Amino acid sequence: MNRKTLNVIIPIVSVAVMVIWGTLAKSYEHSWLAVFVGGILMLLINVFGKNRDE
């Protein structure tokens, strides 16, 4: 999978995980961590992907 595809899939999946986690727990107090982890994952993929391209 290329980086462009992952940059679209990761945010969608992380928000879906946040909604599911918050709904099942009946509280969105800690579910924001899913979006935070998704953002860090996107950052790491882009940083290491740029190093591979060079």
C-alpha positions as CSV (number, residue, x, y, z in Angstrom):
1,M,0.0,0.0,0.0
2,N,1.3,3.4,-0.8
3,R,1.5,6.4,1.6
4,K,-1.4,8.3,0.0
5,T,-3.8,5.4,0.6
6,L,-2.6,5.0,4.2
7,N,-3.0,8.7,4.9
8,V,-6.7,8.3,4.0
9,I,-7.3,5.0,5.7
10,I,-5.6,5.7,9.1
11,P,-7.7,8.7,10.1
12,I,-11.0,7.0,9.1
13,V,-10.1,3.9,11.1
14,S,-8.9,5.9,14.1
15,V,-12.1,7.9,14.2
16,A,-14.2,4.7,13.8
17,V,-12.3,3.1,16.7
18,M,-12.8,6.3,18.8
19,V,-16.6,6.2,18.2
20,I,-16.9,2.4,18.8
21,W,-14.7,2.6,21.9
22,G,-16.7,5.6,23.3
23,T,-20.0,4.0,22.6
24,L,-19.1,0.7,24.2
25,A,-17.6,2.4,27.2
26,K,-20.5,4.9,27.4
27,S,-17.9,7.6,27.8
28,Y,-15.6,9.3,25.4
29,E,-13.2,10.3,28.2
30,H,-10.3,8.2,26.9
31,S,-11.4,7.3,23.4
32,W,-9.6,10.3,21.9
33,L,-6.4,8.4,22.4
34,A,-7.3,6.3,19.3
35,V,-7.2,9.5,17.1
36,F,-4.0,10.5,18.8
37,V,-2.3,7.2,18.1
38,G,-3.6,7.4,14.5
39,G,-2.0,10.8,14.0
40,I,1.4,9.5,15.4
41,L,1.2,6.5,13.2
42,M,0.6,8.7,10.1
43,L,3.6,10.9,11.1
44,L,5.8,7.9,11.5
45,I,4.8,6.4,8.2
46,N,5.4,9.7,6.4
47,V,8.8,10.3,8.0
48,F,10.1,6.8,7.4
49,G,8.5,6.7,3.9
50,K,10.4,9.9,2.9
51,N,13.7,8.4,4.0
52,R,13.0,5.3,1.9
53,D,12.2,7.5,-1.2
54,E,15.5,9.4,-1.0
